[in-house]
Amino acid sequence: MKLYLRKLALISLLLVVLLAVLAFASRAVVVRGCSWKLPERVHVLFLGASHVEYAVDDSMMASAVNWARGSERYAYTYIKLSHLLEDNPRIDTVFLELAPTDLWADADDKYHKENEQSFYVANYWPFFSLAEWRIFAGEPLQAGRVVVANLLQADNVLRHDKWWKKMGGHENTFEEMDAAAAKWEPAESLGHGNAVNYGYLRKIVRLCEKRGVKLYFLETPTSHMERIYDIAYFRDAYRKNFSDVEFVDYSDWPMADDERKDPHHLNHRGAVRFTREIMERFHIR
Protein backbone atom coordinates (compact mmCIF):
# COMPACT_ATOMS: atom_id res chain seq x y z
CA MET A 1 0.00 0.00 0.00
CA LYS A 2 2.80 2.42 0.92
CA LEU A 3 4.61 1.63 -2.34
CA TYR A 4 1.40 2.27 -4.26
CA LEU A 5 0.90 5.64 -2.55
CA ARG A 6 4.50 6.65 -3.25
CA LYS A 7 4.10 5.77 -6.90
CA LEU A 8 0.81 7.64 -7.06
CA ALA A 9 2.39 10.72 -5.47
CA LEU A 10 5.32 10.56 -7.90
CA ILE A 11 3.02 10.25 -10.91
CA SER A 12 0.90 13.14 -9.64
CA LEU A 13 4.00 15.28 -9.15
CA LEU A 14 5.25 14.46 -12.65
CA LEU A 15 1.83 15.32 -14.06
CA VAL A 16 1.83 18.69 -12.29
CA VAL A 17 5.33 19.44 -13.55
CA LEU A 18 4.34 18.46 -17.10
CA LEU A 19 1.26 20.67 -17.00
CA ALA A 20 3.33 23.55 -15.66
CA VAL A 21 5.90 23.14 -18.43
CA LEU A 22 3.16 22.99 -21.07
CA ALA A 23 1.48 26.11 -19.64
CA PHE A 24 4.82 27.94 -19.53
CA ALA A 25 5.74 26.96 -23.08
CA SER A 26 2.30 27.66 -24.58
CA ARG A 27 2.11 31.10 -22.98
CA ALA A 28 5.56 31.97 -24.31
CA VAL A 29 4.62 30.80 -27.82
CA VAL A 30 1.36 32.78 -27.83
CA VAL A 31 2.89 36.02 -26.56
CA ARG A 32 5.93 35.78 -28.82
CA GLY A 33 3.55 35.41 -31.74
CA CYS A 34 1.76 38.69 -31.02
CA SER A 35 2.18 41.49 -33.54
CA TRP A 36 4.01 44.70 -32.60
CA LYS A 37 2.92 46.56 -35.72
CA LEU A 38 2.02 50.24 -35.43
CA PRO A 39 -0.03 52.35 -37.87
CA GLU A 40 1.79 52.90 -41.15
CA ARG A 41 2.15 56.65 -40.63
CA VAL A 42 4.04 56.27 -37.33
CA HIS A 43 7.81 56.71 -37.52
CA VAL A 44 8.54 58.41 -34.15
CA LEU A 45 8.47 56.68 -30.74
CA PHE A 46 8.39 58.12 -27.23
CA LEU A 47 9.55 55.57 -24.67
CA GLY A 48 10.52 55.43 -21.03
CA ALA A 49 8.79 55.66 -17.69
CA SER A 50 6.11 57.85 -16.11
CA HIS A 51 7.65 61.27 -16.87
CA VAL A 52 7.17 60.69 -20.59
CA GLU A 53 4.00 58.67 -20.04
CA TYR A 54 2.26 61.74 -18.60
CA ALA A 55 4.04 64.52 -20.50
CA VAL A 56 3.64 63.51 -24.16
CA ASP A 57 0.11 63.48 -25.54
CA ASP A 58 0.39 61.42 -28.71
CA SER A 59 -3.26 62.07 -29.60
CA MET A 60 -1.95 65.40 -30.90
CA MET A 61 0.41 63.69 -33.36
CA ALA A 62 -0.27 61.49 -36.38
CA SER A 63 3.31 60.31 -36.92
CA ALA A 64 4.31 59.50 -33.33
CA VAL A 65 3.28 57.08 -30.58
CA ASN A 66 3.92 57.37 -26.85
CA TRP A 67 4.61 53.89 -25.54
CA ALA A 68 6.09 54.85 -22.19
CA ARG A 69 4.95 53.05 -19.05
CA GLY A 70 5.31 54.04 -15.41
CA SER A 71 8.43 52.68 -13.63
CA GLU A 72 9.71 51.01 -16.80
CA ARG A 73 13.38 50.06 -16.53
CA TYR A 74 15.66 49.92 -19.54
CA ALA A 75 15.77 46.10 -19.75
CA TYR A 76 12.05 46.11 -20.54
CA THR A 77 12.40 49.10 -22.84
CA TYR A 78 15.12 47.25 -24.73
CA ILE A 79 12.85 44.25 -25.27
CA LYS A 80 9.98 46.49 -26.32
CA LEU A 81 12.09 48.58 -28.69
CA SER A 82 13.71 45.51 -30.28
CA HIS A 83 10.30 44.16 -31.29
CA LEU A 84 8.93 47.53 -32.37
CA LEU A 85 11.89 48.20 -34.64
CA GLU A 86 11.72 44.68 -36.07
CA ASP A 87 8.02 44.97 -36.97
CA ASN A 88 8.10 48.65 -37.94
CA PRO A 89 11.23 49.31 -40.03
CA ARG A 90 10.00 52.82 -40.94
CA ILE A 91 10.68 54.04 -37.36
CA ASP A 92 13.51 56.55 -37.64
CA THR A 93 13.38 58.53 -34.38
CA VAL A 94 13.15 57.52 -30.72
CA PHE A 95 12.81 59.82 -27.72
CA LEU A 96 13.76 57.92 -24.57
CA GLU A 97 13.25 59.21 -21.04
CA LEU A 98 16.46 59.93 -19.16
CA ALA A 99 15.72 60.99 -15.59
CA PRO A 100 17.71 61.00 -12.34
CA THR A 101 15.97 57.78 -11.31
CA ASP A 102 17.51 56.05 -14.35
CA LEU A 103 21.15 56.83 -13.60
CA TRP A 104 21.38 57.19 -9.84
CA ALA A 105 23.50 54.98 -7.60
CA ASP A 106 20.65 52.45 -7.04
CA ALA A 107 19.03 52.60 -10.47
CA ASP A 108 18.46 48.81 -10.40
CA ASP A 109 16.20 48.94 -7.35
CA LYS A 110 12.91 48.57 -9.23
CA TYR A 111 13.99 45.33 -10.89
CA HIS A 112 13.91 43.67 -7.48
CA LYS A 113 10.71 45.06 -5.92
CA GLU A 114 7.83 42.62 -5.95
CA ASN A 115 5.23 45.24 -6.83
CA GLU A 116 7.29 46.21 -9.90
CA GLN A 117 7.87 42.58 -10.88
CA SER A 118 4.14 41.91 -10.59
CA PHE A 119 3.68 43.93 -13.77
CA TYR A 120 6.96 43.81 -15.66
CA VAL A 121 8.10 40.26 -15.04
CA ALA A 122 4.51 39.09 -15.50
CA ASN A 123 4.22 40.70 -18.92
CA TYR A 124 7.76 40.40 -20.25
CA TRP A 125 8.98 36.99 -19.10
CA PRO A 126 8.03 35.27 -22.40
CA PHE A 127 10.62 37.51 -24.09
CA PHE A 128 13.39 36.94 -21.55
CA SER A 129 16.71 35.49 -22.61
CA LEU A 130 19.05 33.97 -20.04
CA ALA A 131 20.52 37.45 -19.49
CA GLU A 132 17.16 38.79 -18.30
CA TRP A 133 16.45 35.79 -16.07
CA ARG A 134 19.81 36.39 -14.37
CA ILE A 135 18.60 39.81 -13.20
CA PHE A 136 16.24 38.03 -10.80
CA ALA A 137 18.66 35.36 -9.59
CA GLY A 138 18.61 36.91 -6.12
CA GLU A 139 14.86 36.44 -5.66
CA PRO A 140 13.88 33.30 -7.64
CA LEU A 141 10.87 32.45 -5.48
CA GLN A 142 9.49 35.98 -5.68
CA ALA A 143 9.90 36.17 -9.45
CA GLY A 144 8.62 32.61 -9.78
CA ARG A 145 5.40 33.48 -7.94
CA VAL A 146 4.85 36.35 -10.36
CA VAL A 147 5.24 34.05 -13.38
CA VAL A 148 2.89 31.43 -11.92
CA ALA A 149 0.27 34.09 -11.15
CA ASN A 150 0.59 35.30 -14.74
CA LEU A 151 0.03 31.78 -16.08
CA LEU A 152 -3.28 31.70 -14.21
CA GLN A 153 -4.49 34.86 -15.97
CA ALA A 154 -4.76 33.52 -19.50
CA ASP A 155 -7.34 36.02 -20.73
CA ASN A 156 -5.04 38.99 -20.09
CA VAL A 157 -2.33 37.56 -22.31
CA LEU A 158 -4.14 35.40 -24.84
CA ARG A 159 -6.21 38.38 -25.97
CA HIS A 160 -3.95 40.62 -28.05
CA ASP A 161 -5.92 43.80 -27.35
CA LYS A 162 -5.49 43.45 -23.59
CA TRP A 163 -1.82 42.53 -23.89
CA TRP A 164 -1.15 45.41 -26.29
CA LYS A 165 -2.66 48.02 -23.97
CA LYS A 166 -0.41 46.90 -21.15
CA MET A 167 2.72 47.77 -23.11
CA GLY A 168 2.34 51.53 -22.68
CA GLY A 169 0.53 54.70 -23.68
CA HIS A 170 -0.11 58.29 -22.68
CA GLU A 171 -1.63 58.67 -19.21
CA ASN A 172 -3.99 61.62 -19.17
CA THR A 173 -4.98 63.30 -15.89
CA PHE A 174 -6.66 66.54 -14.89
CA GLU A 175 -5.30 66.51 -11.33
CA GLU A 176 -3.49 69.68 -10.27
CA MET A 177 -0.53 69.84 -7.93
CA ASP A 178 -0.99 71.49 -4.57
CA ALA A 179 2.51 72.87 -4.00
CA ALA A 180 1.86 73.33 -0.28
CA ALA A 181 1.00 69.66 0.13
CA ALA A 182 3.61 68.25 -2.30
CA LYS A 183 6.27 65.97 -0.83
CA TRP A 184 9.83 65.38 -1.99
CA GLU A 185 11.22 62.35 -0.17
CA PRO A 186 14.95 61.69 -0.74
CA ALA A 187 15.49 58.43 -2.62
CA GLU A 188 16.79 55.68 -0.34
CA SER A 189 19.33 53.23 -1.75
CA LEU A 190 18.67 49.53 -1.19
CA GLY A 191 22.11 48.57 -2.45
CA HIS A 192 21.24 47.04 -5.81
CA GLY A 193 23.61 49.26 -7.78
CA ASN A 194 23.05 50.35 -11.37
CA ALA A 195 24.96 47.91 -13.60
CA VAL A 196 21.81 46.36 -15.11
CA ASN A 197 20.09 49.61 -16.01
CA TYR A 198 23.28 51.17 -17.36
CA GLY A 199 24.02 48.02 -19.36
CA TYR A 200 20.62 47.93 -21.02
CA LEU A 201 20.71 51.63 -21.78
CA ARG A 202 23.94 51.01 -23.67
CA LYS A 203 22.23 48.13 -25.50
CA ILE A 204 19.45 50.52 -26.53
CA VAL A 205 22.02 52.99 -27.83
CA ARG A 206 23.76 50.27 -29.87
CA LEU A 207 20.44 48.94 -31.18
CA CYS A 208 19.45 52.37 -32.48
CA GLU A 209 22.87 52.85 -34.07
CA LYS A 210 22.61 49.45 -35.77
CA ARG A 211 19.13 50.24 -37.11
CA GLY A 212 20.02 53.77 -38.23
CA VAL A 213 17.52 55.26 -35.77
CA LYS A 214 18.08 58.74 -34.33
CA LEU A 215 17.96 58.45 -30.54
CA TYR A 216 17.36 61.37 -28.20
CA PHE A 217 17.35 61.25 -24.43
CA LEU A 218 14.44 63.28 -23.07
CA GLU A 219 13.61 64.63 -19.63
CA THR A 220 10.28 66.35 -19.13
CA PRO A 221 9.49 69.29 -16.82
CA THR A 222 9.83 68.30 -13.17
CA SER A 223 9.90 70.19 -9.90
CA HIS A 224 12.81 70.18 -7.43
CA MET A 225 14.23 66.78 -8.30
CA GLU A 226 17.36 67.82 -6.40
CA ARG A 227 15.38 67.17 -3.22
CA ILE A 228 15.02 63.51 -4.24
CA TYR A 229 18.15 62.65 -6.20
CA ASP A 230 21.76 63.74 -6.40
CA ILE A 231 21.52 65.75 -9.61
CA ALA A 232 25.29 66.23 -9.82
CA TYR A 233 25.68 62.42 -9.77
CA PHE A 234 23.06 62.09 -12.51
CA ARG A 235 24.66 64.65 -14.80
CA ASP A 236 28.12 63.22 -14.22
CA ALA A 237 26.87 59.71 -15.00
CA TYR A 238 25.39 60.96 -18.27
CA ARG A 239 28.58 62.84 -19.18
CA LYS A 240 30.86 59.87 -18.44
CA ASN A 241 28.75 57.08 -19.89
CA PHE A 242 26.17 58.28 -22.38
CA SER A 243 27.10 61.72 -23.69
CA ASP A 244 27.35 60.31 -27.23
CA VAL A 245 23.54 60.62 -27.27
CA GLU A 246 21.96 64.08 -27.37
CA PHE A 247 20.10 64.91 -24.16
CA VAL A 248 17.00 67.06 -24.59
CA ASP A 249 16.62 68.30 -21.03
CA TYR A 250 13.38 70.10 -20.17
CA SER A 251 13.58 69.39 -16.45
CA ASP A 252 13.73 73.11 -15.60
CA TRP A 253 11.27 74.25 -18.26
CA PRO A 254 8.86 76.65 -16.54
CA MET A 255 5.51 75.11 -15.66
CA ALA A 256 2.77 76.50 -13.45
CA ASP A 257 1.46 74.36 -10.60
CA ASP A 258 -1.87 73.96 -12.41
CA GLU A 259 0.03 72.32 -15.29
CA ARG A 260 1.47 69.63 -13.02
CA LYS A 261 -0.12 66.56 -11.52
CA ASP A 262 2.65 66.35 -8.92
CA PRO A 263 6.36 67.23 -8.73
CA HIS A 264 7.23 64.41 -11.15
CA HIS A 265 4.45 64.53 -13.71
CA LEU A 266 2.46 66.88 -15.92
CA ASN A 267 -1.31 66.92 -16.10
CA HIS A 268 -3.38 67.34 -19.27
CA ARG A 269 -2.84 71.08 -19.49
CA GLY A 270 0.90 70.73 -19.04
CA ALA A 271 1.14 67.79 -21.45
CA VAL A 272 -0.60 69.73 -24.21
CA ARG A 273 1.80 72.66 -23.88
CA PHE A 274 4.86 70.44 -23.61
CA THR A 275 3.81 68.25 -26.55
CA ARG A 276 3.35 71.32 -28.72
CA GLU A 277 6.87 72.43 -27.81
CA ILE A 278 8.35 69.06 -28.81
CA MET A 279 6.30 68.96 -32.01
CA GLU A 280 7.46 72.41 -33.07
CA ARG A 281 11.08 71.92 -32.11
CA PHE A 282 11.45 68.56 -33.90
CA HIS A 283 8.92 69.14 -36.69
CA ILE A 284 6.69 66.24 -35.67
CA ARG A 285 3.29 66.10 -37.26
C-alpha positions in Angstrom: 0.0 0.0 0.0 2.8 2.4 0.9 4.6 1.6 -2.3 1.4 2.3 -4.3 0.9 5.6 -2.6 4.5 6.7 -3.2 4.1 5.8 -6.9 0.8 7.6 -7.1 2.4 10.7 -5.5 5.3 10.6 -7.9 3.0 10.3 -10.9 0.9 13.1 -9.6 4.0 15.3 -9.2 5.2 14.5 -12.6 1.8 15.3 -14.1 1.8 18.7 -12.3 5.3 19.4 -13.6 4.3 18.5 -17.1 1.3 20.7 -17.0 3.3 23.6 -15.7 5.9 23.1 -18.4 3.2 23.0 -21.1 1.5 26.1 -19.6 4.8 27.9 -19.5 5.7 27.0 -23.1 2.3 27.7 -24.6 2.1 31.1 -23.0 5.6 32.0 -24.3 4.6 30.8 -27.8 1.4 32.8 -27.8 2.9 36.0 -26.6 5.9 35.8 -28.8 3.6 35.4 -31.7 1.8 38.7 -31.0 2.2 41.5 -33.5 4.0 44.7 -32.6 2.9 46.6 -35.7 2.0 50.2 -35.4 0.0 52.4 -37.9 1.8 52.9 -41.1 2.1 56.6 -40.6 4.0 56.3 -37.3 7.8 56.7 -37.5 8.5 58.4 -34.2 8.5 56.7 -30.7 8.4 58.1 -27.2 9.6 55.6 -24.7 10.5 55.4 -21.0 8.8 55.7 -17.7 6.1 57.9 -16.1 7.7 61.3 -16.9 7.2 60.7 -20.6 4.0 58.7 -20.0 2.3 61.7 -18.6 4.0 64.5 -20.5 3.6 63.5 -24.2 0.1 63.5 -25.5 0.4 61.4 -28.7 -3.3 62.1 -29.6 -1.9 65.4 -30.9 0.4 63.7 -33.4 -0.3 61.5 -36.4 3.3 60.3 -36.9 4.3 59.5 -33.3 3.3 57.1 -30.6 3.9 57.4 -26.9 4.6 53.9 -25.5 6.1 54.8 -22.2 5.0 53.0 -19.0 5.3 54.0 -15.4 8.4 52.7 -13.6 9.7 51.0 -16.8 13.4 50.1 -16.5 15.7 49.9 -19.5 15.8 46.1 -19.7 12.1 46.1 -20.5 12.4 49.1 -22.8 15.1 47.3 -24.7 12.8 44.2 -25.3 10.0 46.5 -26.3 12.1 48.6 -28.7 13.7 45.5 -30.3 10.3 44.2 -31.3 8.9 47.5 -32.4 11.9 48.2 -34.6 11.7 44.7 -36.1 8.0 45.0 -37.0 8.1 48.7 -37.9 11.2 49.3 -40.0 10.0 52.8 -40.9 10.7 54.0 -37.4 13.5 56.6 -37.6 13.4 58.5 -34.4 13.1 57.5 -30.7 12.8 59.8 -27.7 13.8 57.9 -24.6 13.3 59.2 -21.0 16.5 59.9 -19.2 15.7 61.0 -15.6 17.7 61.0 -12.3 16.0 57.8 -11.3 17.5 56.0 -14.3 21.2 56.8 -13.6 21.4 57.2 -9.8 23.5 55.0 -7.6 20.7 52.5 -7.0 19.0 52.6 -10.5 18.5 48.8 -10.4 16.2 48.9 -7.4 12.9 48.6 -9.2 14.0 45.3 -10.9 13.9 43.7 -7.5 10.7 45.1 -5.9 7.8 42.6 -6.0 5.2 45.2 -6.8 7.3 46.2 -9.9 7.9 42.6 -10.9 4.1 41.9 -10.6 3.7 43.9 -13.8 7.0 43.8 -15.7 8.1 40.3 -15.0 4.5 39.1 -15.5 4.2 40.7 -18.9 7.8 40.4 -20.3 9.0 37.0 -19.1 8.0 35.3 -22.4 10.6 37.5 -24.1 13.4 36.9 -21.5 16.7 35.5 -22.6 19.1 34.0 -20.0 20.5 37.5 -19.5 17.2 38.8 -18.3 16.5 35.8 -16.1 19.8 36.4 -14.4 18.6 39.8 -13.2 16.2 38.0 -10.8 18.7 35.4 -9.6 18.6 36.9 -6.1 14.9 36.4 -5.7 13.9 33.3 -7.6 10.9 32.4 -5.5 9.5 36.0 -5.7 9.9 36.2 -9.5 8.6 32.6 -9.8 5.4 33.5 -7.9 4.9 36.3 -10.4 5.2 34.1 -13.4 2.9 31.4 -11.9 0.3 34.1 -11.1 0.6 35.3 -14.7 0.0 31.8 -16.1 -3.3 31.7 -14.2 -4.5 34.9 -16.0 -4.8 33.5 -19.5 -7.3 36.0 -20.7 -5.0 39.0 -20.1 -2.3 37.6 -22.3 -4.1 35.4 -24.8 -6.2 38.4 -26.0 -4.0 40.6 -28.1 -5.9 43.8 -27.3 -5.5 43.5 -23.6 -1.8 42.5 -23.9 -1.2 45.4 -26.3 -2.7 48.0 -24.0 -0.4 46.9 -21.2 2.7 47.8 -23.1 2.3 51.5 -22.7 0.5 54.7 -23.7 -0.1 58.3 -22.7 -1.6 58.7 -19.2 -4.0 61.6 -19.2 -5.0 63.3 -15.9 -6.7 66.5 -14.9 -5.3 66.5 -11.3 -3.5 69.7 -10.3 -0.5 69.8 -7.9 -1.0 71.5 -4.6 2.5 72.9 -4.0 1.9 73.3 -0.3 1.0 69.7 0.1 3.6 68.3 -2.3 6.3 66.0 -0.8 9.8 65.4 -2.0 11.2 62.4 -0.2 14.9 61.7 -0.7 15.5 58.4 -2.6 16.8 55.7 -0.3 19.3 53.2 -1.8 18.7 49.5 -1.2 22.1 48.6 -2.4 21.2 47.0 -5.8 23.6 49.3 -7.8 23.1 50.3 -11.4 25.0 47.9 -13.6 21.8 46.4 -15.1 20.1 49.6 -16.0 23.3 51.2 -17.4 24.0 48.0 -19.4 20.6 47.9 -21.0 20.7 51.6 -21.8 23.9 51.0 -23.7 22.2 48.1 -25.5 19.4 50.5 -26.5 22.0 53.0 -27.8 23.8 50.3 -29.9 20.4 48.9 -31.2 19.4 52.4 -32.5 22.9 52.8 -34.1 22.6 49.5 -35.8 19.1 50.2 -37.1 20.0 53.8 -38.2 17.5 55.3 -35.8 18.1 58.7 -34.3 18.0 58.4 -30.5 17.4 61.4 -28.2 17.3 61.2 -24.4 14.4 63.3 -23.1 13.6 64.6 -19.6 10.3 66.3 -19.1 9.5 69.3 -16.8 9.8 68.3 -13.2 9.9 70.2 -9.9 12.8 70.2 -7.4 14.2 66.8 -8.3 17.4 67.8 -6.4 15.4 67.2 -3.2 15.0 63.5 -4.2 18.2 62.7 -6.2 21.8 63.7 -6.4 21.5 65.8 -9.6 25.3 66.2 -9.8 25.7 62.4 -9.8 23.1 62.1 -12.5 24.7 64.7 -14.8 28.1 63.2 -14.2 26.9 59.7 -15.0 25.4 61.0 -18.3 28.6 62.8 -19.2 30.9 59.9 -18.4 28.7 57.1 -19.9 26.2 58.3 -22.4 27.1 61.7 -23.7 27.3 60.3 -27.2 23.5 60.6 -27.3 22.0 64.1 -27.4 20.1 64.9 -24.2 17.0 67.1 -24.6 16.6 68.3 -21.0 13.4 70.1 -20.2 13.6 69.4 -16.4 13.7 73.1 -15.6 11.3 74.2 -18.3 8.9 76.7 -16.5 5.5 75.1 -15.7 2.8 76.5 -13.5 1.5 74.4 -10.6 -1.9 74.0 -12.4 0.0 72.3 -15.3 1.5 69.6 -13.0 -0.1 66.6 -11.5 2.6 66.3 -8.9 6.4 67.2 -8.7 7.2 64.4 -11.1 4.4 64.5 -13.7 2.5 66.9 -15.9 -1.3 66.9 -16.1 -3.4 67.3 -19.3 -2.8 71.1 -19.5 0.9 70.7 -19.0 1.1 67.8 -21.5 -0.6 69.7 -24.2 1.8 72.7 -23.9 4.9 70.4 -23.6 3.8 68.2 -26.6 3.3 71.3 -28.7 6.9 72.4 -27.8 8.4 69.1 -28.8 6.3 69.0 -32.0 7.5 72.4 -33.1 11.1 71.9 -32.1 11.5 68.6 -33.9 8.9 69.1 -36.7 6.7 66.2 -35.7 3.3 66.1 -37.3 
